[in-house]
Amino acid sequence: MSLLGVVVAYLAVVVFVVRGPLAFAPEATASRLNRWFFSSHTRLRRIGVGMLPLIATPLILTARMTPPVHPGVGWFEALGWLVAGAAALLIALPKPMCRLMGEILAGAPTPVLRVLGVVNIAFSLFLFWVAFAFL
């Protein structure tokens, strides 16, 4: 397994841990996310600052260090830049992002939150499969 495979497996664990509980306890998870992450602008900025070194930078750097023999290397670098852009939005515009995410999580019905959790679990399993099968 290459270094990029390790980083992709790490990203799969992060996706599973943060969004996976929505499939099992959607209302409790939504209220916890609102309370922990979206209750103040400072917390949201801290999340944005934490996303850069923990998710975006490893994806971008390992994708650039991996030999271009792997066909999906460009996609993981693009994913890293997408996460970096999202982190920049969280840092620069915490008030609108906090309001937006709070309204989405508070106004979404339970089946929608459950489907979102199932989709995130499927995405993390897909990332594990890519990490162990191809990288």
Protein Blocks (a to p, Z undefined) as FASTA:
>chain_A
ZZklmmmmmmmmmmmmmmmmmmmmmmlmmmmmmmmmmmpmklmmmmmmmmmmmmmmmmmm
mmmmpcckbmklmmmmmmmmmmmmmmmmmmmmmmlmmmmmmmmmmmpcfklmmmmmmmmm
mmmmmmmmmmmmmZZ
